[in-house]
Amino acid sequence: MANRFILNETSYHGAGAIQAIETEAKARGFKKAFVCSDPDLIRFGVTKKVLDVLDGAGLSYDVYSDIKPNPTIENVQNGVAAFKASGADYIIAIGGGSSMDTAKAVGIIITNPDFADVRSLEGVADTKQKCVPIFAVPTTAGTAAEVTINYVITDVEKNRKMVCVDPHDIPVVAFVDPDMMSTMPKGLTAATGMDALTHAIEGYITAGAWELSDMFHLKSIEIIARSLRGAVAGTPEGREGMALGQYVAGMGFSNVGLGIVHSMAHPLGALYDTPHGIANAIILPTVMEYNAEATGDKYKYIAQAMGVSGVENMTQAQYRKAAIDAVKQLSLDVGIPADLKDIVKKEDIPFLAQSAYDDACRPGNPKETSVADITALYESLL
């Protein structure tokens, strides 16, 4: 069976990358943008950086900001109505995963009206048309939503997150500009950075991994390991490194899938509104320990990419522990909590475990798992 690989048509990287929005919009003949951005980014002037580019270029736009941190079905439905009323012919998504995910769902429904029921998009939806063209401008260094074919929408009624996978939703152009990430507070920088590391590590060991995806994931682990501490401290080099590292991770995992770290993190976001990066960071080392026996020698290369010295002289048990310890240390250094005791209620674990088992990311885990296994993993983190 052939391995499929999907990436953006074009991507721009580096300080000032958003200036290329004018060039791309005019070259493609676009007339009006539907700008998706969350209220906080508008309030703090981050969205305005892109709007200034549009204003300077004489490009028309409407702004849509009914977007929650974990976007809901209602956010998508309202966005579809707003897009139709706007007369726009393309979307500019400015933000982290929330804005990007909302934009993807809106764009898919506009061109595939048979999927107007947002719940019908869950899993691998059989859409026929590419979504409305999306220009993606990330403001966090973590989700890599600007280069993935995935998006996540929260079903509030059922207290669950719907993972949607659709090659028709990938943004046509990504503008990865570290200047757009410069106002991230330390906590958000740490959380989104650990989310990116989780993407890279899970993508590297997932059942669907192969040589091309491995190349991206190992390089991403290396970049993140050397950049995240600096990014949290606010150094330009750290910010630039994380902007690139998270994107490179997205190039890989979008095409090969993830595993049960994400499966277990998704219901925490749906039930408790836990920030996705925090949930991933707390769960990652424990699941790495659980998966170790099914990963061959891959933890050796994770340890090396994390900057561990002397790996070539270690036994399998030693380099597996070294990789896990390096992840734990990075998480600790950037201020991530060590466990879920302040997040999870023990009586919710049966619901969480079943939700995680049913999650679309679970089949990609390198080790076969069960509801009982996932229950035990949650319990070990309390």
C-alpha positions in Angstrom: 0.0 0.0 0.0 1.3 3.5 -0.9 1.9 6.0 1.8 0.2 9.4 1.3 1.8 12.7 2.2 -0.1 16.0 2.2 1.3 19.4 2.9 0.4 23.1 2.2 0.7 24.3 -1.3 3.0 27.1 0.0 4.4 28.1 3.4 6.3 31.2 4.5 8.6 31.1 7.5 10.4 33.8 9.5 9.9 37.3 10.9 7.6 39.3 8.7 6.1 36.3 6.9 2.6 37.8 7.2 3.6 40.5 4.7 3.3 37.8 2.0 -0.5 37.6 2.6 -0.9 40.5 0.2 1.1 38.8 -2.5 -0.7 35.5 -2.2 -4.2 37.0 -2.0 -3.7 39.2 -5.1 -2.0 36.4 -7.1 -5.0 34.1 -6.4 -7.5 36.8 -7.3 -9.2 36.7 -3.9 -11.6 39.6 -3.2 -12.7 39.4 0.4 -11.4 37.6 3.4 -13.4 36.0 6.2 -11.0 36.5 9.2 -11.4 33.9 12.0 -9.7 35.0 15.2 -10.6 34.6 18.9 -11.6 37.5 21.1 -8.4 37.5 23.2 -6.2 37.9 20.1 -8.4 40.8 18.9 -8.4 42.4 22.4 -4.6 42.3 22.7 -3.9 43.6 19.2 -2.5 40.4 17.7 -5.1 40.1 15.0 -4.6 43.7 14.1 -1.1 42.9 12.8 -2.8 40.9 9.9 -5.6 43.4 9.5 -3.0 46.1 9.0 -1.5 44.1 6.2 -5.0 43.8 4.6 -5.8 47.5 5.1 -2.5 48.5 3.6 -3.1 46.3 0.6 -6.7 47.6 0.1 -8.0 44.1 0.7 -11.5 43.7 2.0 -12.5 41.5 5.0 -15.0 40.7 7.7 -13.9 39.5 11.2 -15.5 36.5 12.9 -14.6 36.0 16.6 -17.3 33.8 18.1 -14.6 31.2 18.9 -14.0 29.5 22.3 -10.7 28.0 23.4 -12.2 24.6 22.7 -14.4 25.5 19.7 -18.0 24.1 19.8 -20.5 23.0 17.3 -22.3 26.2 17.9 -19.2 28.2 17.1 -19.0 26.4 13.7 -22.7 26.8 12.9 -22.5 30.5 13.6 -19.4 30.8 11.6 -21.0 29.1 8.6 -23.9 31.6 8.8 -21.5 34.5 9.1 -19.4 33.4 6.2 -22.5 33.1 3.9 -23.6 36.6 4.9 -20.1 38.1 4.3 -19.7 37.4 0.7 -16.1 36.3 1.3 -14.2 34.0 -1.1 -11.4 32.9 1.3 -10.6 32.5 5.0 -7.7 33.9 7.0 -7.4 31.9 10.3 -5.4 33.8 12.9 -4.7 32.0 16.2 -3.9 28.7 17.7 -5.8 25.5 17.1 -9.2 27.0 18.1 -9.3 29.5 15.3 -7.8 27.1 12.8 -10.2 24.3 13.7 -13.2 26.6 13.5 -12.0 27.9 10.1 -11.5 24.4 8.8 -15.0 23.2 9.8 -16.6 26.3 8.4 -14.7 26.0 5.2 -15.6 22.3 4.7 -19.3 22.9 5.4 -19.5 25.8 2.9 -18.2 23.7 0.0 -19.8 20.4 1.2 -23.3 21.4 2.4 -24.3 17.7 2.8 -22.1 17.9 6.0 -24.0 20.9 7.5 -24.6 18.7 10.6 -21.2 19.3 12.3 -21.3 15.9 14.0 -21.2 14.3 10.5 -17.6 15.5 10.2 -16.3 13.4 13.0 -13.7 10.8 12.0 -12.8 10.5 8.4 -15.6 12.3 6.6 -16.2 11.5 3.0 -16.3 15.0 1.7 -16.0 15.6 -2.0 -14.8 19.2 -2.4 -11.8 21.1 -1.0 -12.8 23.6 1.6 -12.9 27.3 1.1 -9.2 28.4 0.6 -7.6 29.0 4.0 -4.6 31.2 4.8 -3.4 30.1 8.2 -1.5 32.4 10.5 -0.5 30.6 13.8 -0.1 32.7 16.9 1.0 29.8 19.1 3.9 27.4 18.6 2.2 24.1 19.2 -0.8 22.9 17.3 0.6 23.0 13.8 -3.0 23.3 12.7 -1.7 25.4 9.8 -0.2 22.3 8.1 -2.5 19.5 9.3 -5.5 17.7 7.9 -7.0 17.4 11.4 -9.3 19.6 13.5 -11.2 19.1 16.7 -14.6 20.4 17.6 -16.3 20.0 21.0 -19.7 18.5 21.3 -20.9 20.3 24.5 -24.1 18.2 24.8 -22.1 14.9 25.0 -19.0 16.3 26.8 -16.7 15.0 24.2 -14.3 16.2 21.5 -14.8 15.2 17.9 -11.6 14.5 16.0 -12.1 15.2 12.3 -9.6 14.1 9.7 -10.1 15.4 6.1 -7.4 16.0 3.4 -9.8 18.6 2.0 -9.3 21.0 4.9 -5.6 21.7 4.8 -4.8 25.4 4.5 -3.5 26.3 1.1 -0.9 28.8 2.5 0.7 29.0 5.9 2.4 32.1 7.2 4.6 31.0 10.2 5.7 34.3 11.6 7.4 34.3 15.0 6.4 37.9 15.5 2.8 36.7 15.7 3.8 34.6 18.6 5.8 37.2 20.5 3.0 38.1 22.9 2.4 34.6 24.2 2.7 34.5 28.0 5.1 32.0 29.5 2.4 29.5 30.5 0.9 29.3 27.0 4.3 29.1 25.4 5.1 26.1 27.7 1.8 24.4 27.1 1.8 24.8 23.3 5.4 23.8 23.1 4.8 20.6 25.0 1.9 19.9 22.7 4.3 20.2 19.8 6.7 17.8 21.5 3.9 15.4 22.0 3.0 15.6 18.3 6.6 14.8 17.4 7.1 11.9 19.8 3.7 10.3 19.2 4.0 10.8 15.4 7.5 9.1 15.6 6.2 6.0 17.4 2.7 5.7 15.9 1.7 2.6 14.0 1.6 4.5 10.7 5.1 6.0 11.0 7.6 5.5 8.2 10.9 6.9 7.0 9.6 10.2 5.6 7.6 11.0 8.7 10.4 9.8 10.9 12.7 12.4 9.4 10.3 15.3 10.3 9.6 14.0 13.7 13.2 13.5 14.8 14.2 16.9 13.6 11.2 18.5 15.3 12.1 16.8 18.6 15.7 18.2 18.3 14.5 21.7 17.5 11.9 21.8 20.3 14.3 20.3 22.9 16.8 23.1 22.2 14.3 25.9 21.8 11.4 25.5 24.3 13.2 26.7 27.4 14.4 29.8 25.6 11.0 30.4 24.1 9.4 30.3 27.6 12.1 32.8 28.8 11.2 35.0 25.8 14.4 34.8 23.7 14.0 35.6 20.0 16.0 32.4 19.2 13.7 30.3 21.3 10.6 31.8 19.7 11.9 31.3 16.2 13.0 27.7 16.9 9.6 26.8 18.3 7.8 28.4 15.4 9.7 26.1 13.1 9.8 23.0 15.3 6.1 22.8 15.8 5.5 23.2 12.1 7.9 20.4 11.2 6.1 18.2 13.7 2.8 18.9 12.0 4.3 18.0 8.6 4.8 14.5 10.0 2.0 13.6 12.4 -0.8 15.0 10.1 0.1 12.3 7.7 0.7 9.3 10.0 -1.5 9.9 13.1 -1.0 10.0 16.8 -1.8 7.8 19.8 -3.3 7.5 23.2 -1.7 10.6 24.7 -4.0 12.6 22.5 -6.8 10.2 23.1 -6.6 10.7 26.8 -6.1 14.5 26.5 -9.1 15.1 24.4 -11.8 14.2 26.9 -10.0 16.3 29.6 -10.5 19.3 27.3 -14.1 18.4 26.7 -15.1 17.7 30.3 -12.9 20.1 32.3 -11.8 22.6 29.6 -8.2 21.7 30.3 -5.8 23.4 28.0 -4.8 20.7 25.4 -1.1 21.3 25.7 -1.1 20.9 29.5 -3.1 17.7 29.3 -0.7 16.2 26.7 2.4 17.3 28.6 1.2 15.6 31.9 0.2 12.4 30.2 3.1 12.0 27.7 5.8 10.5 30.0 3.4 8.0 31.5 2.2 6.8 28.1 5.8 6.7 26.9 6.5 4.2 29.7 3.5 2.2 28.8 4.4 2.1 25.1 8.1 1.5 25.5 8.0 -2.3 24.8 6.3 -1.7 21.4 8.8 0.9 20.1 11.9 -1.1 19.2 14.9 1.1 19.3 13.1 4.4 18.6 13.6 5.7 22.2 17.3 5.7 21.5 16.9 8.3 18.8 14.4 10.3 20.9 16.9 10.4 23.7 19.6 11.6 21.2 17.3 14.2 19.7 16.5 15.4 23.3 20.2 16.1 23.8 21.0 13.2 26.1 24.7 12.3 26.0 26.2 8.8 25.9 23.1 7.2 24.4 25.2 5.0 22.1 26.6 3.2 25.1 23.3 2.6 26.8 21.3 -0.6 27.0 17.7 -0.6 25.7 16.3 -0.2 29.2 18.7 2.7 29.8 18.0 4.6 26.7 14.3 4.1 27.1 14.4 5.6 30.6 16.7 8.4 29.4 14.2 9.4 26.7 11.4 9.5 29.2 13.4 11.3 31.8 14.5 14.0 29.3 10.8 14.6 28.5 9.9 14.8 32.2 12.8 17.3 32.8 11.8 19.6 30.0 8.2 19.6 31.2 9.4 20.4 34.7 11.7 23.1 33.5 8.9 25.0 31.7 6.5 24.7 34.6 4.1 21.9 33.6 2.3 20.1 36.5 3.4 16.6 37.2 0.0 14.9 37.5 -3.7 15.2 37.0 -4.8 15.3 40.7 -5.9 18.9 40.4 -7.8 18.3 37.2 -9.5 14.9 37.1 -12.2 13.7 39.5 -11.9 10.0 40.2 -15.5 9.3 39.6 -15.2 10.6 36.0 -12.4 8.1 35.1 -14.8 5.5 33.6 -16.3 8.1 31.3 -12.8 9.5 30.4 -11.4 6.0 29.7 -14.2 5.0 27.4 -14.0 8.4 25.6 -10.3 8.0 25.2 -10.7 4.5 23.8 -13.3 5.7 21.3 -11.2 8.6 20.2 -9.9 8.7 16.6 -6.3 8.9 17.7 -6.3 5.6 19.7 -5.9 3.1 16.8 -2.6 4.8 15.9 -1.0 3.9 19.3 2.0 1.5 18.8 0.7 -0.8 21.5 -2.7 -2.4 21.6 -4.7 -1.0 24.4 -8.0 -1.4 26.2 -10.4 0.6 28.3 -9.0 -1.1 31.4 -5.4 -0.1 30.4 -6.4 3.5 29.8 -8.3 3.5 33.2 -5.1 2.4 34.9 -3.1 5.1 33.2 -5.5 7.8 34.3 -5.5 6.4 37.8 -1.7 6.4 37.9 -1.7 10.1 37.2 -3.8 11.1 40.1 
